Protein backbone atom coordinates (compact mmCIF):
# COMPACT_ATOMS: atom_id res chain seq x y z
CA UNK A 1 0.00 0.00 0.00
CA UNK A 2 1.28 3.51 -0.87
CA UNK A 3 1.05 5.84 2.13
CA UNK A 4 2.02 9.52 2.40
CA UNK A 5 2.36 11.09 5.85
CA UNK A 6 2.05 14.88 6.08
CA UNK A 7 3.52 16.47 9.19
CA UNK A 8 5.29 19.56 10.48
CA UNK A 9 8.13 17.79 12.34
CA UNK A 10 9.92 14.46 12.35
CA UNK A 11 12.65 13.15 14.64
CA UNK A 12 15.62 13.43 14.28
CA UNK A 13 15.29 16.03 11.49
CA UNK A 14 13.36 18.51 13.65
CA UNK A 15 11.59 18.11 16.97
CA UNK A 16 9.59 20.32 19.32
CA UNK A 17 7.39 17.63 20.88
CA UNK A 18 5.91 14.15 20.77
CA UNK A 19 4.61 14.46 17.19
CA UNK A 20 8.21 14.31 15.96
CA UNK A 21 8.86 11.09 17.88
CA UNK A 22 5.76 9.47 16.37
CA UNK A 23 6.74 10.53 12.85
CA UNK A 24 10.27 9.29 13.41
CA UNK A 25 8.95 5.79 14.16
CA UNK A 26 5.52 5.00 12.67
CA UNK A 27 6.47 5.36 8.96
CA UNK A 28 9.49 3.08 9.47
CA UNK A 29 7.32 0.45 11.19
CA UNK A 30 4.82 0.63 8.34
CA UNK A 31 7.58 0.31 5.78
CA UNK A 32 8.99 -2.74 7.57
CA UNK A 33 5.52 -4.27 7.30
CA UNK A 34 5.79 -4.10 3.51
CA UNK A 35 4.19 -0.75 2.63
CA UNK A 36 5.58 1.96 0.33
CA UNK A 37 5.72 4.87 2.78
CA UNK A 38 6.88 8.45 2.31
CA UNK A 39 6.76 11.61 4.43
CA UNK A 40 6.28 15.28 3.49
CA UNK A 41 7.48 18.10 5.74
CA UNK A 42 8.79 21.67 5.43
CA UNK A 43 12.44 22.25 4.53
CA UNK A 44 13.42 24.04 7.74
CA UNK A 45 17.12 24.95 8.21
CA UNK A 46 17.50 22.10 10.73
CA UNK A 47 16.04 19.66 8.20
CA UNK A 48 18.33 20.90 5.43
CA UNK A 49 21.35 20.46 7.70
CA UNK A 50 20.53 16.87 8.66
CA UNK A 51 18.86 15.57 5.50
CA UNK A 52 21.90 15.97 3.28
CA UNK A 53 21.75 15.86 -0.50
CA UNK A 54 18.33 16.10 -2.14
CA UNK A 55 17.04 15.85 -5.69
CA UNK A 56 14.57 18.28 -7.22
CA UNK A 57 11.19 16.71 -7.98
CA UNK A 58 9.50 19.80 -9.41
CA UNK A 59 9.28 23.57 -9.16
CA UNK A 60 5.84 25.13 -9.34
CA UNK A 61 3.88 28.27 -8.68
CA UNK A 62 1.39 28.16 -5.81
CA UNK A 63 -0.77 30.55 -3.80
CA UNK A 64 2.26 30.79 -1.49
CA UNK A 65 4.71 31.72 -4.26
CA UNK A 66 7.27 29.70 -6.22
CA UNK A 67 8.35 26.57 -4.37
CA UNK A 68 10.56 23.60 -5.10
CA UNK A 69 9.66 20.10 -4.00
CA UNK A 70 12.72 18.02 -3.11
CA UNK A 71 13.24 14.36 -2.25
CA UNK A 72 15.84 12.38 -0.34
CA UNK A 73 16.23 9.05 1.38
CA UNK A 74 16.79 9.42 5.12
CA UNK A 75 17.48 6.39 7.30
CA UNK A 76 15.99 4.26 4.52
CA UNK A 77 12.75 6.26 4.30
CA UNK A 78 11.61 8.44 1.40
CA UNK A 79 11.24 12.07 2.53
CA UNK A 80 9.82 14.98 0.50
CA UNK A 81 10.57 18.52 1.64
CA UNK A 82 9.03 21.86 0.64
CA UNK A 83 11.87 24.21 -0.30
CA UNK A 84 10.38 27.68 0.18
CA UNK A 85 12.90 29.88 2.04
CA UNK A 86 10.46 32.81 2.31
CA UNK A 87 8.19 30.54 4.38
CA UNK A 88 10.36 28.01 6.18
CA UNK A 89 13.90 29.39 6.52
CA UNK A 90 13.35 30.30 10.18
CA UNK A 91 15.09 29.18 13.35
CA UNK A 92 11.85 28.11 15.09
CA UNK A 93 9.12 26.27 13.17
CA UNK A 94 5.93 27.86 14.55
CA UNK A 95 6.71 31.09 16.38
CA UNK A 96 9.38 33.72 16.85
CA UNK A 97 11.80 34.23 19.75
CA UNK A 98 9.04 36.00 21.71
CA UNK A 99 6.69 33.01 21.40
CA UNK A 100 4.48 34.93 18.97
CA UNK A 101 2.98 32.81 16.18
CA UNK A 102 4.21 33.75 12.72
CA UNK A 103 1.55 35.86 11.01
CA UNK A 104 1.81 33.79 7.82
CA UNK A 105 1.28 30.41 9.50
CA UNK A 106 -2.06 30.16 7.69
CA UNK A 107 -0.21 30.22 4.37
CA UNK A 108 2.78 28.10 5.44
CA UNK A 109 0.72 25.14 6.61
CA UNK A 110 -1.98 25.48 3.97
CA UNK A 111 0.89 24.92 1.53
CA UNK A 112 1.90 21.79 3.46
CA UNK A 113 -1.63 20.41 3.08
CA UNK A 114 -1.94 21.51 -0.55
CA UNK A 115 1.30 19.85 -1.65
CA UNK A 116 0.50 16.74 0.38
CA UNK A 117 -2.79 16.39 -1.47
CA UNK A 118 -1.03 17.05 -4.80
CA UNK A 119 1.59 14.38 -4.03
CA UNK A 120 -1.04 11.74 -3.32
CA UNK A 121 -2.61 12.69 -6.65
CA UNK A 122 0.64 11.96 -8.51
CA UNK A 123 2.65 15.22 -8.43
CA UNK A 124 5.80 13.06 -8.37
CA UNK A 125 5.15 10.96 -11.48
CA UNK A 126 7.99 8.61 -10.53
CA UNK A 127 6.05 7.60 -7.41
CA UNK A 128 2.54 7.95 -8.81
CA UNK A 129 -0.72 8.16 -6.90
CA UNK A 130 -0.90 7.10 -3.26
CA UNK A 131 -3.75 5.16 -1.73
CA UNK A 132 -3.63 6.79 1.71
CA UNK A 133 -2.97 10.36 2.76
CA UNK A 134 -2.27 10.42 6.51
CA UNK A 135 -2.26 13.97 7.90
CA UNK A 136 -1.14 14.91 11.41
CA UNK A 137 -2.44 17.69 13.66
CA UNK A 138 -3.75 21.05 12.50
CA UNK A 139 -0.69 21.73 10.36
CA UNK A 140 -1.70 18.92 7.98
CA UNK A 141 -5.47 19.25 8.28
CA UNK A 142 -6.20 21.20 5.09
CA UNK A 143 -4.89 18.29 3.00
CA UNK A 144 -8.16 16.47 3.67
CA UNK A 145 -10.15 19.51 2.51
CA UNK A 146 -8.14 19.82 -0.71
CA UNK A 147 -8.74 16.16 -1.58
CA UNK A 148 -12.45 16.57 -0.95
CA UNK A 149 -12.67 19.76 -3.05
CA UNK A 150 -10.99 17.94 -5.96
CA UNK A 151 -13.29 14.89 -5.60
CA UNK A 152 -10.14 12.78 -5.30
CA UNK A 153 -10.40 9.00 -4.90
CA UNK A 154 -7.43 9.08 -2.47
CA UNK A 155 -8.53 8.13 1.05
CA UNK A 156 -7.47 10.23 4.03
CA UNK A 157 -6.76 9.61 7.71
CA UNK A 158 -6.33 12.49 10.15
CA UNK A 159 -4.57 12.00 13.49
CA UNK A 160 -5.12 14.36 16.43
CA UNK A 161 -1.99 14.53 18.56
CA UNK A 162 -3.36 17.40 20.66
CA UNK A 163 -6.81 18.91 20.13
CA UNK A 164 -5.85 21.98 22.18
CA UNK A 165 -4.26 23.47 19.04
CA UNK A 166 -7.04 24.02 16.46
CA UNK A 167 -5.09 26.07 13.90
CA UNK A 168 -7.55 29.01 13.76
CA UNK A 169 -7.26 31.77 11.16
CA UNK A 170 -9.37 34.53 9.63
CA UNK A 171 -12.00 33.33 7.19
CA UNK A 172 -10.99 35.76 4.42
CA UNK A 173 -7.85 33.68 3.84
CA UNK A 174 -10.01 30.94 2.31
CA UNK A 175 -10.12 32.52 -1.16
CA UNK A 176 -6.33 32.91 -1.23
CA UNK A 177 -5.86 29.22 -0.38
CA UNK A 178 -7.83 27.94 -3.35
CA UNK A 179 -10.62 26.29 -1.40
CA UNK A 180 -14.32 26.80 -2.27
CA UNK A 181 -16.20 29.39 -0.25
CA UNK A 182 -18.97 26.86 0.47
CA UNK A 183 -16.49 25.06 2.72
CA UNK A 184 -16.87 27.99 5.13
CA UNK A 185 -19.78 26.40 6.94
CA UNK A 186 -20.37 24.60 10.27
CA UNK A 187 -20.41 21.45 8.11
CA UNK A 188 -16.93 22.28 6.91
CA UNK A 189 -14.07 24.54 8.04
CA UNK A 190 -16.02 27.18 9.94
CA UNK A 191 -15.24 27.38 13.65
CA UNK A 192 -16.75 30.27 15.65
CA UNK A 193 -16.52 32.66 12.70
CA UNK A 194 -13.01 31.62 11.69
CA UNK A 195 -11.51 28.69 9.80
CA UNK A 196 -9.86 25.81 11.65
CA UNK A 197 -7.31 23.59 9.96
CA UNK A 198 -7.85 20.95 12.63
CA UNK A 199 -11.59 20.96 11.94
CA UNK A 200 -10.79 20.47 8.24
CA UNK A 201 -9.21 17.15 9.19
CA UNK A 202 -12.06 16.19 11.49
CA UNK A 203 -14.75 17.03 8.96
CA UNK A 204 -13.27 15.85 5.66
CA UNK A 205 -11.07 12.85 6.58
CA UNK A 206 -12.36 9.34 5.94
CA UNK A 207 -11.12 8.24 9.37
CA UNK A 208 -9.95 10.12 12.47
CA UNK A 209 -7.53 8.69 14.97
CA UNK A 210 -6.03 9.97 18.14
CA UNK A 211 -3.10 8.72 20.12
CA UNK A 212 -4.78 6.73 22.89
CA UNK A 213 -8.16 5.03 23.44
CA UNK A 214 -8.98 7.06 26.56
CA UNK A 215 -8.23 10.37 24.82
CA UNK A 216 -10.53 9.34 21.95
CA UNK A 217 -13.34 9.14 24.51
CA UNK A 218 -12.34 12.29 26.42
CA UNK A 219 -12.42 14.57 23.36
CA UNK A 220 -16.06 13.72 22.70
CA UNK A 221 -16.86 15.50 25.96
CA UNK A 222 -17.17 19.26 26.31
CA UNK A 223 -14.47 19.58 28.96
CA UNK A 224 -11.75 18.09 26.73
CA UNK A 225 -13.07 18.54 23.20
CA UNK A 226 -11.81 22.06 22.56
CA UNK A 227 -15.16 23.04 21.04
CA UNK A 228 -15.03 20.10 18.61
CA UNK A 229 -16.82 17.62 20.87
CA UNK A 230 -20.15 17.77 19.00
CA UNK A 231 -18.55 16.87 15.67
CA UNK A 232 -16.45 14.18 17.34
CA UNK A 233 -19.55 12.64 18.93
CA UNK A 234 -20.98 12.31 15.43
CA UNK A 235 -17.75 10.80 14.11
CA UNK A 236 -17.67 8.34 17.01
CA UNK A 237 -21.29 7.29 16.33
CA UNK A 238 -20.37 6.77 12.66
CA UNK A 239 -17.45 4.53 13.65
CA UNK A 240 -14.95 6.96 12.12
CA UNK A 241 -13.09 7.93 15.34
CA UNK A 242 -10.57 5.58 16.91
CA UNK A 243 -7.85 5.72 19.56
CA UNK A 244 -4.59 3.96 18.67
CA UNK A 245 -1.97 4.10 21.39
CA UNK A 246 1.46 5.43 20.44
CA UNK A 247 4.53 3.23 20.73
CA UNK A 248 8.20 3.54 21.64
CA UNK A 249 10.97 3.40 19.06
CA UNK A 250 13.32 0.64 20.26
CA UNK A 251 16.11 1.95 18.06
CA UNK A 252 16.06 5.29 19.91
CA UNK A 253 14.82 4.42 23.42
CA UNK A 254 16.49 1.23 24.61
CA UNK A 255 18.55 1.11 27.83
CA UNK A 256 20.47 -1.90 26.51
CA UNK A 257 22.08 0.08 23.67
CA UNK A 258 21.28 3.78 24.20
CA UNK A 259 24.35 5.82 23.11
CA UNK A 260 23.29 8.78 25.28
CA UNK A 261 23.61 7.06 28.68
CA UNK A 262 26.78 6.20 30.60
CA UNK A 263 25.90 2.58 31.42
CA UNK A 264 23.63 0.11 29.64
CA UNK A 265 21.22 -2.15 31.51
CA UNK A 266 18.26 -4.47 31.02
CA UNK A 267 15.65 -6.23 33.12
CA UNK A 268 17.96 -9.07 34.22
CA UNK A 269 21.03 -6.85 34.64
CA UNK A 270 20.20 -3.63 36.50
CA UNK A 271 23.64 -2.60 37.75
CA UNK A 272 23.88 0.06 35.05
CA UNK A 273 20.75 1.80 36.37
CA UNK A 274 22.60 2.80 39.56
CA UNK A 275 25.58 4.07 37.54
CA UNK A 276 23.28 6.28 35.49
CA UNK A 277 21.78 7.69 38.67
CA UNK A 278 25.23 8.55 40.06
CA UNK A 279 26.23 10.21 36.79
CA UNK A 280 23.02 12.24 36.75
CA UNK A 281 23.55 13.42 40.32
CA UNK A 282 27.12 14.37 39.47
CA UNK A 283 26.07 16.26 36.32
CA UNK A 284 23.62 18.42 38.29
CA UNK A 285 25.98 18.90 41.25
CA UNK A 286 23.84 16.90 43.69
CA UNK A 287 25.23 14.57 46.38
CA UNK A 288 25.66 11.05 44.97
CA UNK A 289 23.28 9.39 47.41
CA UNK A 290 21.84 6.15 46.10
CA UNK A 291 19.38 6.01 49.01
CA UNK A 292 17.72 9.32 47.99
CA UNK A 293 14.60 8.83 45.85
CA UNK A 294 15.35 10.74 42.65
CA UNK A 295 12.31 12.32 40.97
CA UNK A 296 12.85 13.54 37.40
CA UNK A 297 10.73 15.58 35.00
CA UNK A 298 11.35 16.17 31.27
CA UNK A 299 8.61 18.43 30.00
CA UNK A 300 7.28 21.65 28.61
CA UNK A 301 6.85 23.89 31.62
CA UNK A 302 3.15 24.65 31.30
CA UNK A 303 0.08 24.24 33.43
CA UNK A 304 -1.17 21.59 30.99
CA UNK A 305 1.79 19.47 32.06
CA UNK A 306 1.02 19.99 35.77
CA UNK A 307 4.29 21.79 36.52
CA UNK A 308 2.37 24.06 38.91
CA UNK A 309 1.32 21.01 40.99
CA UNK A 310 4.99 20.25 41.53
CA UNK A 311 5.85 23.84 42.42
CA UNK A 312 2.95 24.06 44.87
CA UNK A 313 4.32 21.08 46.82
CA UNK A 314 8.04 21.38 46.22
CA UNK A 315 8.83 22.65 49.73
CA UNK A 316 6.94 19.74 51.29
CA UNK A 317 8.72 17.28 49.01
CA UNK A 318 12.12 18.61 50.01
CA UNK A 319 11.43 17.78 53.66
CA UNK A 320 11.79 14.12 52.63
CA UNK A 321 14.91 12.21 51.64
CA UNK A 322 14.41 12.97 47.96
CA UNK A 323 16.08 14.75 45.07
CA UNK A 324 14.51 16.39 42.02
CA UNK A 325 15.88 17.05 38.52
CA UNK A 326 13.90 19.00 35.90
CA UNK A 327 14.69 19.56 32.22
CA UNK A 328 12.32 21.78 30.28
CA UNK A 329 11.25 25.23 29.19
CA UNK A 330 8.04 27.14 28.78
CA UNK A 331 6.22 29.67 30.94
CA UNK A 332 8.70 32.27 32.30
CA UNK A 333 6.84 32.26 35.63
CA UNK A 334 7.29 28.50 36.02
CA UNK A 335 10.91 28.66 34.87
CA UNK A 336 11.67 31.37 37.45
CA UNK A 337 9.85 29.48 40.22
CA UNK A 338 11.95 26.39 39.50
CA UNK A 339 15.17 28.41 39.60
CA UNK A 340 14.09 29.89 42.92
CA UNK A 341 13.38 26.43 44.34
CA UNK A 342 16.80 25.26 43.18
CA UNK A 343 18.37 28.20 44.98
CA UNK A 344 16.53 27.25 48.19
CA UNK A 345 17.53 23.56 47.97
CA UNK A 346 20.82 23.38 46.04
CA UNK A 347 21.65 19.96 47.54
CA UNK A 348 18.34 18.45 46.40
CA UNK A 349 17.21 20.15 43.19
CA UNK A 350 18.85 20.32 39.76
CA UNK A 351 17.29 22.36 36.95
CA UNK A 352 18.20 22.91 33.31
CA UNK A 353 16.01 25.30 31.36
CA UNK A 354 15.92 24.38 27.69
CA UNK A 355 15.83 21.30 25.50
CA UNK A 356 18.59 18.69 25.32
CA UNK A 357 17.74 15.39 23.62
CA UNK A 358 20.84 13.52 24.82
CA UNK A 359 20.44 14.75 28.40
CA UNK A 360 16.79 13.69 28.41
CA UNK A 361 17.92 10.10 27.84
CA UNK A 362 20.38 10.29 30.74
CA UNK A 363 17.74 11.81 33.02
CA UNK A 364 15.19 9.11 32.26
CA UNK A 365 17.82 6.37 32.62
CA UNK A 366 19.09 7.73 35.95
CA UNK A 367 15.84 8.70 37.64
CA UNK A 368 13.78 6.56 40.00
CA UNK A 369 10.40 8.21 39.33
CA UNK A 370 9.42 10.29 36.30
CA UNK A 371 6.75 12.93 36.93
CA UNK A 372 4.01 13.33 34.28
CA UNK A 373 1.19 14.98 36.29
CA UNK A 374 -0.64 16.43 33.26
CA UNK A 375 -4.07 18.00 33.46
CA UNK A 376 -4.71 16.36 30.08
CA UNK A 377 -2.43 14.23 27.92
CA UNK A 378 -3.46 12.79 24.53
CA UNK A 379 -0.93 9.97 24.86
CA UNK A 380 2.28 11.06 26.49
CA UNK A 381 5.60 9.53 25.58
CA UNK A 382 7.81 10.30 28.57
CA UNK A 383 5.88 7.88 30.76
CA UNK A 384 6.48 5.18 28.12
CA UNK A 385 10.18 6.00 28.12
CA UNK A 386 10.11 5.80 31.92
CA UNK A 387 8.59 2.31 31.79
CA UNK A 388 11.19 1.26 29.24
CA UNK A 389 14.03 2.43 31.52
CA UNK A 390 12.58 1.22 34.83
CA UNK A 391 11.88 4.79 35.98
CA UNK A 392 8.42 4.48 37.47
CA UNK A 393 5.93 7.01 36.06
CA UNK A 394 3.86 9.16 38.41
CA UNK A 395 0.89 10.32 36.33
CA UNK A 396 -2.62 11.69 36.45
CA UNK A 397 -5.36 9.37 35.24
CA UNK A 398 -6.09 11.02 31.89
CA UNK A 399 -5.69 10.20 28.20
CA UNK A 400 -2.81 7.91 27.32
CA UNK A 401 -1.45 8.13 30.86
CA UNK A 402 -4.51 6.22 32.05
CA UNK A 403 -4.00 3.64 29.29
CA UNK A 404 -0.34 2.93 30.02
CA UNK A 405 0.34 3.14 33.78
CA UNK A 406 -1.14 0.89 36.48
CA UNK A 407 -1.19 2.29 40.01
CA UNK A 408 0.91 0.61 42.69
CA UNK A 409 -2.00 -0.06 45.00
CA UNK A 410 -2.15 -3.19 47.14
CA UNK A 411 -4.26 -5.18 44.65
CA UNK A 412 -2.09 -4.36 41.62
CA UNK A 413 1.10 -5.12 43.52
CA UNK A 414 -0.28 -8.51 44.51
CA UNK A 415 -1.35 -9.19 40.90
CA UNK A 416 2.08 -8.08 39.67
CA UNK A 417 0.44 -5.53 37.37
CA UNK A 418 1.59 -2.33 39.15
CA UNK A 419 3.91 -0.17 37.04
CA UNK A 420 3.81 3.31 38.62
CA UNK A 421 1.73 5.79 40.59
CA UNK A 422 -1.60 7.26 39.46
CA UNK A 423 -3.72 10.07 40.93
CA UNK A 424 -7.16 11.21 39.80
CA UNK A 425 -7.96 14.83 40.65
CA UNK A 426 -6.09 17.63 38.83
CA UNK A 427 -4.85 19.38 41.94
CA UNK A 428 -1.66 19.70 43.96
CA UNK A 429 -2.91 17.73 46.98
CA UNK A 430 -3.75 14.65 44.88
CA UNK A 431 -0.38 14.95 43.20
CA UNK A 432 1.38 15.06 46.56
CA UNK A 433 -0.56 12.03 47.80
CA UNK A 434 0.93 10.06 44.88
CA UNK A 435 4.39 11.44 45.68
CA UNK A 436 3.98 10.26 49.28
CA UNK A 437 2.98 6.78 48.11
CA UNK A 438 6.06 6.64 45.90
CA UNK A 439 8.27 7.61 48.86
CA UNK A 440 6.61 4.91 50.98
CA UNK A 441 7.14 2.20 48.34
CA UNK A 442 10.77 3.27 47.85
CA UNK A 443 11.43 2.30 51.45
CA UNK A 444 10.33 -1.29 50.68
CA UNK A 445 13.19 -2.45 48.47
CA UNK A 446 11.75 -5.79 47.36
CA UNK A 447 8.35 -4.35 46.43
CA UNK A 448 10.00 -1.48 44.55
CA UNK A 449 12.14 -3.92 42.61
CA UNK A 450 9.07 -6.01 41.73
CA UNK A 451 7.15 -2.99 40.42
CA UNK A 452 10.19 -1.87 38.44
CA UNK A 453 10.42 -5.33 36.82
CA UNK A 454 6.74 -5.06 35.88
CA UNK A 455 7.46 -1.69 34.25
CA UNK A 456 10.41 -3.07 32.30
CA UNK A 457 8.26 -5.94 31.01
CA UNK A 458 5.74 -3.66 29.26
CA UNK A 459 5.65 -3.84 25.45
CA UNK A 460 4.82 -0.68 23.53
CA UNK A 461 6.49 -1.54 20.23
CA UNK A 462 5.60 0.30 17.01
CA UNK A 463 5.02 -2.94 15.06
CA UNK A 464 1.72 -3.44 16.94
CA UNK A 465 0.72 0.16 16.25
CA UNK A 466 1.50 -0.21 12.55
CA UNK A 467 -0.75 -3.30 12.39
CA UNK A 468 -3.66 -1.31 13.83
CA UNK A 469 -3.20 1.47 11.28
CA UNK A 470 -2.94 -1.11 8.50
CA UNK A 471 -6.33 -2.53 9.51
CA UNK A 472 -7.78 0.99 9.56
CA UNK A 473 -6.44 1.76 6.06
CA UNK A 474 -7.88 -1.51 4.73
CA UNK A 475 -11.33 -0.49 5.95
CA UNK A 476 -11.42 2.56 3.71
CA UNK A 477 -9.40 1.56 0.63
N, C-alpha and C positions, 0 to 999 in steps of 0.2 A: 504494500500500500504506500502511495506517495503522500507524505505529510509535510506541511510547511508550518512551522511555529513562528509567530510574530510577537516580539517582545522588546522591551526597552533596555534590558540588561541581561547579562549572561556571564556567569563565573567560568573562568578567571579573567575574561576580557574586560568586564566592568561590573562592579557590584556596589549597591547601596543597601541591599536588604535581602530577605529570603527568596524573592523572585529570582534573583541571579543564581542562587544555589539550585533551585528547581530546574532552571533552564540549562544549567551546567551538567545536569544528570539525566533528566527525563528523555531528551532526544537521543542520547547515547544508548539508554536502555531500550528504547524503541528500535533503534537501528540494530542493536544486537539481537533483537527478536525477529529480524528479517525484513524490516520496513526500509523504504527509501526516504530518509528524513533530512530536512534542511531547516535552517533558522535564518530569519531576517531581523536585523537590528540596525540602529543608527551607527554611523562611522565616527564615533567620538574619538578624540585624541588618544585616550587610553586604549581604545580598540585598535586604532591604527598602529600604535606602538607594539602591541602584543600579537596582532594577527599576522604581521609579516607581509610577504608579497601577495598581491591580489591581481586578478585579471578583470578587465572591463567587460561587463555583460552587455550594457547598452547605456547610451546617454539620451535623455529625453526631456522635453519641456513639460512642466506640470504647473498646477496652481501655486506651487511653492517655489517656482523658478526652475532653472536648468539644474538637473541632478544627474549623477552618474551612479549606476548600479554596479557594484563590484562583487566578486566571488573569490573565496579561498577555502581550502581545506584546513581545518583547525582541530588538532587531536583526533583526526579521522572523520570529522563531521563536516558536511558542506555548510558554509556560512555565507549568506549574502549581507552586504552592508550598503547603506545609503550614503553616498559621498556627496554631501551638500554642506560645505564649510560655513556658509552664511547661516545655517540652521544648527549644526551640530559641533562645530569646532569651538567648544566651550569646556572649561575645566570641570564644571559640575553639570550633571545631565538634566536636572529639572529646575534648578533655581540658582540665583546668584549668591555671592558671598554673604549677603545680608538675609539669606533665607527667603528672598522674594521670588515667587514664580516668574519665569521668563514670560514676557507679555505675548510672545509668539508661540507659546506652547500649543495653542489650538491648531496652528498651521504645521508645526513640527511633527506632531503625533497623528494628525490627519494624514500627512504624507506617509507615515509608517503604515497606517491602515490601507491607504490607497495602493501603495506599491505591493503590499502583501496580497491584496486581492488581485492585482494585476499579475503577480507571479503565479498564483494558483491557476490563473486563466491562461498561462503559457507565455508570459513576457520573456522568459528565458527559453528560447525554442529548443535549446539543447536538452533541457530538462522536461519540457512539455507541461501539460496540465496536471495539477495535483488533485487528489481525491478529497483531502481533508485540509482545511485551513483551521489552525488552532491558535486563537488569539488570547493574549494574557493581559489582564487588568485594563484599566481605562485607556492606557496608551495604545492598545491594539484594538479597542472596541469598534472603531469605525469601519474596520475591514469587513465586519459582518453586514453593515449597512450598505457598503459599496457592492458587495456580492448580490445582495437582495435587489438593489436598484438596477443592476445589470441583468437580472433574471438568470443568474449563473447557476449551472448544475452542481458546482462545487459545494460540498457540505461544510458547515462551520461548527466549531466548538469554541465556547468562550469560558475561560477559567477566571474566577474571582479569587485573587490572592488577598485582597483587603477591600471590603465594600465601603470603608470609610473615605476612600478617595474616588469621587464620582467623575472627575474630569469635566467640570462645568464651565461653559463658555457662553458668550453672548450669541443670541439666535441669529443675528445678522451675518455671522460668519458662514452660515449654511450655503448661501449662494456662491461664495468664493470657493468652497470646498467641492463643488460639483455634485452635490446631493440634491434630490428634488425637494421643493418646498413642502410638498405634502407629507414629508417625513417629520416635519415639525408639528407634532401632534402627540397627545398622551399615549396613543397607540403608535409609538415611534420614538423619536429622540427627545421630545419635549420633557423638561423636568423643571417645574416651578418657574416657567417663563424663560428658561434658558435651554441650551442643549447639553446633554450629558453623554460623553463617549462611553462611559460604563453602561448606561442604559441602552445604548446602541447594541452592545453585545448581548445584554439580557433580552432585548426585544427581538432581535433579528437572527440570533444564532439558532442552529438546529438543536443543540444541546448546551446546557450550562453546567459547569462543574465548579465546585469549590474544594478547598484543600483539606477538609476533614468532614466526616459525617455529622458531627455535632454542630459545626458551624453552618452546614447546609440547612439544618433545622432552625438554628438561632436567627438567621437572616430573614426568615419568613415572618418573624415577629417584629413589632414596631420598635422595640427597644434596641434591636441590633441591626435592623434592615436598612438604616440610612435613608429612609424615605422610599426605598424600593420594595418594601415588604409585600405590598399588594400585588405587584407584578410577579414577585417570586412565589407567592402563594399560588397564583395561577399556573406558573411553570411547574411547580411541585405537583399540583393536581393533574397536570398533563403528562407527568412522568418525564419531564425534560430537565429537571434539576437533580443533581447527584453530588454527594460528597465522596471524594477519593483522597484518602490520606496520603500526604507527602511521604517520601522516603529519605534515606540517608545514602550519600554516595560513598561507598566503601573505598573507592580509590583516593578520596580526599580525607575522609574522617574514619580513621582506623588506627587504634592505639598500638597495633602490632607492627605498623610500618610507617607511621606518621613522621615525615621529615622535619616537622616543626617542633617536636618535643624532645627532651633530652634523654629520655629512657623509654623504650618500648615495653609494652606489657599486654597480657591477655588474661582471660578468665582463670586459667589454671596456672598463671605465673604473674602475680600481682606486685612483685618486688619493685618494678619500675614505677608503679603508681606513687610510692613514697618518695622516690627520687625526684619525680616531677613536682611533688608538693614542696620539697626542700628548695628546688631551683626557683620555683615561683615565689616563695617567701624571700629568698635571697634577692631576686630581681626587684621586688618592691620594698626592700629594706626592712622586712619584718623579721622578728626572731624566728629561727628555724625550730619551731616546737611542733613535733609530730602529734602531740596530745591535744593541741588546739584544734577545734573544729573549724575548718576553713570554708567559709561561704564565698562563692564567687558569683559575679553577675556580668554578662556580656550583652549589651543592650543599647537601644536608643533610649536616651534619658527623657522620657515623656510620661505623662500621667497614664496614657494607654498601657504602658508597660509596667505600671505599678511602682515606679521608682519613688513616688511620694510615700507609699506605704513603708518602704524601707527607711526613708529619712525620718518619718514620724516615730519610728521605734529604734533608731540606731543607737541612741544613748542607753536604752534598756538592754539591747543586745550586747553592748560593750561591757556590761557588768558581768557577763558570763565569760567562760574561758574559750573565747572564739576569736577568729580573725575574719576580715572581710576584704575582698579585692574586687574592684569594679573597673571595667573597661567600657567606655561608651561616650557618646556626645548627644547633645540635643538642647533642651531648654536651658538657657543661661542661668535661671534661678536654681534649677536642680544641679547643674554643674557646680555652681558656687556653693550650694549647701553641702555637696559631697566634699569639696575642698576644705570647707570649714570643719566638717566632721573628721577629716583626715588630720587636720591641724590639732584637733582636740585629742585624738587617739593615735598618735604616730606609730605606736608599737603594735597596733591592732588593725589599722586600715591602710590599704594601698589603693590609689586611684590613678588611672591614666585617662585623660580626656582625649578622645579621638578614636580613630579606627585603625586597627592593626591586625590583619588576618593571621599572621604567624603567631602573634602573641595570644590571640583568642584560642588557638589550639593548645598552647601551653597552659593557659588559665583553666580550660575545661579539663585537661589531663591532670592538672595538679590539685584542683579543688576537691572538696568532699561533698559539698551541696551546691547546686547551681540554682539561683533564684530566678524564677520566671512568673512573678505574681501579677500577670496582666489582667486588666479590667476586661478586655476581650482579646482573643487571639485566634485568627482563622485556623492556623495549624500550629505554628511555632516550630522552629528547627533546633533552637539551642537546647530544649529539653531532650530532644532525640539524640543530640550529640552528647549530652550528659549521660544518658542511658548507655550509649555506646562506650563511654570512657569510665563507667562506674562512678560517676559523679551524680549523686542522687538528686533528681529535680524536685524543687519545692514550687508548686504551681497553684494557680486558682482553677477551680473546676469550670472551665469555659472552652468552647471550640475544640481545637485539636489537643489542647492540654488535657481536657477531660478524656479524650480518646486514647491517650498514650501513656498516662501515668496512673498507677494504682496506689492508693494511700496505704501507708504503713500502719494501719490499724490492727488490732489484735487478730481479727478474723483473717485478714489478708496475709499477715505474717504466718499464721498457722497453715494457711493454704499454699504458702510459698508463691503468692502472686503479688506481694507488695514490691513496689519499685521506686517509691519516693514519698512525697508528702503533699497532700491536697487540702486546700481550704475552700470554702464556699462563698462567703460574703465578700464583696469588694470593699474591704475596709482594713485599716491598719491593725485593729485588734485581732481580727481573724488571721491576718498574716502572721502576727506575732505568736498566736497560739500554735501555728504550724512550725514556726521557728523553734519554739519551746519543745515541741514533740521531737523535732530533729535532734536537739541538744540532748534530750533524754535518751533517745535511741543510740546516739553516739557513745554514751557511757556503758552500753551493753555490747561489748565487742563482737560476740558471736552472732547476735541478732543483726547487727550492722553488716557484718560480713555476708550473712545469708541474703539480706535485702540487696546488697550490692551485686551478688552473684545473679539474683533474679534480674536485675537491671541489665547486666552484661549479656544475659541470655535472650533479650528481646531482639526480634528480627524486623527491621524496617527497610528492607532492601528495595531498590527501585525496580527490579525485575517484576515483582508482584504488582507494583503500581502500573507499570507498562502494560501488563496483561489486562488490568481493569480498563485502561484507556482503549486498548485494542478492541475489547468487547463493546465499548461504547461506540467507537467508530463503526464497527460492523453493523450496529443497529441502524445507522442512518445512511450508510453507503448503498 
